[in-house]
């Protein structure tokens, strides 16, 4: 798989939590106005292929580095880093969690409703990376 340009829409869970966590609450008999929904941010990642991991920071909205697929030494370096959230290599995905990283990330598939219908990120049900699980886009 050789892609020169891939456009990936990434919606940050933190933005969902902050942007949609509003609503009405009572405080001394007055309603708190709802917060403005967060905007969806799109991050364009160029140069994706099936031989190179591209590491992305969702907080910074940018690529933070790359490493060759199958390079055990580089995998160990990236596992120790906490400045990335997701890595993409062709159709493969890694999160900074479990066997891939020391971060507290994870991934999940929301199947009981459309992504656009989510008001906030789910509280649980996230999968962390394991050696025997391959997550494909």
Secondary structure, DSSP 8 states (H G I E B T S, - for coil): -B-SEEEEEE--HHHHHHHH-----EETTEE---------EEEEEE--BTTEEEEEETTTTEEEEEEETT-HHHHHHHHH--S-SEEEETTEEEESSTTT-SS---B----SS-GGG-SS--SS--B---TT--EE-
